[in-house]
Amino acid sequence: MLTMTTLVVGILLATCLIGFAFYLLLAQQKKGQHEADNLTLSLAEGLNKGDKIGQMNNVVARCRELVYVSRQNADAASAEKNQILAPLANQLLDESRSSAQFVEAERKNQIEYITKTARQSVEKYNLNTHVDSTFTLPWFKTYDPKVQDVYLGYIDKVQSNVTNTEVIPELRDHDEQKKYFEKGSQLYRGNIDAKLPSPDSDLIFKLSSLPADVDKSVSPPRMTNPEVFVKLAPLFLDEKYTNQQKADQIPSAVEVFAKMDVSMKTGDQKVRIGSTATTNGGQPIP
């Protein structure tokens, strides 16, 4: 009888210890998730800080319209064989095309800047993680989560913040034919290269995905479901910065995967934590 009682008590104690260990593991995983979410949200907020994505999208769209109108004016002056206006119209066309190339170069600079800023934030976070365990029991230890993988991207089916206008009917007809914008919202689609008709089809006019304002109300940076995240390029893989593949659009969302080491007598565990966030929407044009 005594042996049976001792066995039952031993089983109960073992069950309680296992349950307690599982509770500690969940508690530390929740703490690690909170830290990863804070980092991810901070990275997402930095993507569109100062509305740089929204402003770049608007500059690209306006520059595109300028090239189209300049081409119309140059063609009209050439057709009329106006010896005074034709040279001036051609000069303005050349300047508008040069401006488009300059804007594209600046758009790429923005991608580089955003990538560099995000990289520095991740490296700073990993550098400040504790090497020693942050929670210790004789048979249970946990460590700070360390960032392993970071991806830059955007949220699926989110359009750009740029509205298609009816100021240039011919351009609107072209854009409608190419399905560059949504008829319901009148917003240009996100992550497209809105090519102009030939002979200006060689120019690049890329519009990035970014939530537009709704009645002057701008969406804040927020956590989002990982299923709607679309990758543009990796930033970190296995804790190492990678520049093998660069984003061809300005990213508006970020996904972070961190690893939290857990040491137990039953064996060491590596808990993988994922977090996804999107940046704030574009500011309304004054």
C-alpha positions, 0 to 999 in steps of 0.5 A: 500500500505504501509503495502504491501511494509513493508511486502515485505521489511521484507520478503526480509530482512529475505531472505537476513539474511537466505542467509547470515547465510547459507553463513557463515555456508558454510564458517565456514564449509570450514574452519573446513574442511581445519583444519580436512584435515591438521590433517588427512594429518599429521597423514597419513604422520606419519604412514610411517615416515622414511619408517618404513612400507616399510622397515618392508615389505622388512624385512618380505619378505627377512626373509621369503626367508631365512626360505624357503632356510634354509628348502631346505638346511636342507632337502637336507643335511638330504636326503644325510645323511651328518653327518657334514652338516645336524646338521649345516643346521638344526641349521641355519634353527632353527635360521632362524625360530627364526628370523621370530618370532622376525621380527613378534614381531617387526612388532607388535611393529610397529603397537603399535608405530604407534597407540600410535603416532597417538593417541597422535597427536589426543589428542593434537589437541583436547586439543588445540581446543578453548572452546569459539566460534571462530566466533561470531555474535549476532545470529551466533556462530561457534566453532573449529572442534573437532575430534570424530572418527578416523580409521586406515586402507589402500587404497583398491587395493593398493599392497605392495611395495615388488617385487617378485623375481625369485631368488628362482624358487620353492618359486615363483611357490608356491607364484604364485599358492597361488596368493600372487603377481600380475603377471603384476606388480610382487608386492606382494598383500597388507595385506596378510599373505604369508604363507610358505609350511608346515612344516613352515606354522605356521610362520607369514609373513604379508605384509602391503599395501603400494604404491611401487615406480615407476622408483625410484619416491615415491608417497607423502602423499595425500588426497584421496577419502573416498570410497576407504578407508578400515578400519582395526581398530578404534582409536577413537570413540565418542572422546574417545580412544579405544583399543578394536580392534587392527589392525593386519596389519600396517596401511597405511591410516587414516580417521578422522571425526570431529564435528563442533558446530554451534549456531544459533537463529534458533537452534544449529547445529552439522556439521560433517566433514570427511577427508581421507588421505594415507601415502607416498609410500615405498622408493626404495631399494638402 
